[in-house]
């Protein structure tokens, strides 16, 4: 069994910062990609940023230069530092991991989501 537990969401004023964390636990053999997606009301869930096991990153265009994704492989944890937040960043943020377990092989896992609200 695998769990992704997120923390760090909340309410912040425009221009402020938040840091999201997501820790993966369970019978994990290895983790390939870890990342963050977000879903605003009435919209689809979209990729915000992701990072490979080797540290390669990619970002959605609107967050480039404002958000930074990082990971601690020893702790199976991924972080998202969000600076210069805008009201349009308001969404539920979901942690995602592509990881290998002996009972399911490579598969896609999701956290429960954490609300980020940016007030204008």
C-alpha positions in Angstrom: 0.0 0.0 0.0 1.2 3.5 -0.9 0.2 6.8 0.5 1.0 10.4 -0.6 0.4 12.9 2.2 0.3 16.6 1.3 0.7 19.6 3.5 1.2 23.3 3.3 -1.8 24.7 1.6 -3.8 27.6 2.8 -4.9 31.2 2.3 -2.5 33.9 1.2 -2.7 37.3 -0.3 -1.6 38.0 -3.8 2.2 38.4 -4.0 2.7 36.0 -1.1 4.3 32.7 -0.8 3.4 29.1 0.2 5.4 25.9 0.3 3.7 22.6 -0.4 5.1 19.2 0.7 4.2 15.7 -0.2 5.7 12.6 1.4 5.3 9.2 -0.2 5.2 6.2 2.1 4.6 2.4 2.0 6.1 -0.5 0.1 7.9 1.6 -2.4 10.8 0.2 -4.4 11.6 3.3 -6.4 10.1 6.6 -7.5 10.4 7.9 -11.0 8.6 11.2 -11.4 7.0 13.3 -8.6 4.9 16.3 -9.4 2.1 18.7 -8.6 -1.1 19.1 -10.5 -3.9 21.6 -9.8 -7.6 21.8 -10.4 -9.7 24.9 -10.2 -13.5 24.7 -9.9 -15.0 23.7 -13.2 -11.7 23.1 -14.8 -9.6 20.0 -15.6 -6.7 18.9 -13.5 -3.5 20.2 -15.1 0.2 19.7 -14.5 2.0 22.5 -12.6 5.5 21.0 -12.3 7.2 17.7 -12.1 10.7 16.4 -11.3 12.4 13.2 -12.3 14.5 11.0 -10.0 17.6 12.6 -11.5 16.4 16.2 -10.9 15.1 17.2 -14.3 12.2 19.6 -14.0 9.5 20.9 -16.2 6.9 23.6 -15.4 3.6 24.9 -16.8 4.3 28.2 -18.5 2.3 30.4 -16.2 4.3 29.4 -13.1 7.8 29.5 -14.6 10.0 31.9 -12.6 7.5 31.9 -9.7 7.3 28.2 -8.6 10.2 25.9 -7.8 9.8 22.1 -7.5 12.4 20.1 -5.6 12.6 16.6 -4.1 14.4 14.8 -1.3 14.9 11.2 -2.6 16.1 10.0 0.8 12.7 11.1 2.3 10.5 10.3 -0.8 9.3 13.8 -0.5 8.6 16.5 -3.1 8.2 20.2 -2.5 6.6 23.1 -4.4 7.8 26.5 -3.4 5.3 29.0 -4.7 6.2 32.7 -4.8 4.5 35.8 -6.2 1.2 34.0 -6.0 -1.7 35.3 -8.1 -5.5 34.9 -7.6 -5.5 32.6 -10.7 -3.2 30.2 -8.8 -6.2 29.4 -6.6 -7.0 25.7 -6.9 -6.8 22.3 -5.2 -3.2 21.1 -5.6 -2.6 17.4 -6.0 0.7 15.5 -5.4 1.4 12.9 -8.0 4.1 10.1 -8.1 5.0 7.5 -10.6 6.6 4.8 -8.6 7.4 1.1 -8.5 6.1 -1.4 -6.1 6.6 -5.1 -6.1 2.9 -5.8 -6.1 1.8 -3.4 -8.8 4.9 -2.6 -10.8 5.0 1.0 -12.1 1.8 2.9 -11.4 0.4 6.4 -10.9 -0.5 7.6 -7.4 -2.3 10.7 -6.1 -2.5 12.6 -2.9 -5.8 13.7 -1.4 -5.3 17.3 -2.5 -4.6 20.5 -0.6 -6.4 23.8 -1.1 -4.5 26.9 -2.1 -6.5 30.2 -2.1 -4.9 33.5 -3.2 -6.9 36.6 -2.4 -6.6 39.8 -4.4 
